Amino acid sequence: MSIELPKPIADYVDANARLELDGMLKPFAADAVLLDNGKRLEGHAQLKTLFEDEVIAVKAIFTPDTVRHDNGQVVVEGPAHGDFKGSPIRFTYRFTLEGDVIKALEITA
């Protein structure tokens, strides 16, 4: 199933599918905030560490299958699979966009 995503989200998802670190970071604003499982990360340096340690290291690839708009956010859902316990796990990604960049992302399972 193919879904249409706003460009910065599509760019992130495409880079994630290739486990390409720079491509995953590029769609995020320099001061972007990411909330993941109770952790709050800010800026490219912290996001880079998260992507290296918890995405690329375990080959976690998110495959969105639904998208909707909710209170100014783009809500994308789908499974992530990789070399981690419980794989695949279904996630909800709540993106806040600002212009052509991701300003915030909240990830929940």
Helices and strands as residue ranges (DSSP letters): H 7-17, H 21-25, E 28-36, E 39-42, H 43-51, I 52-56, E 61-62, E 66-70, E 73-81, E 89-98, E 101-108
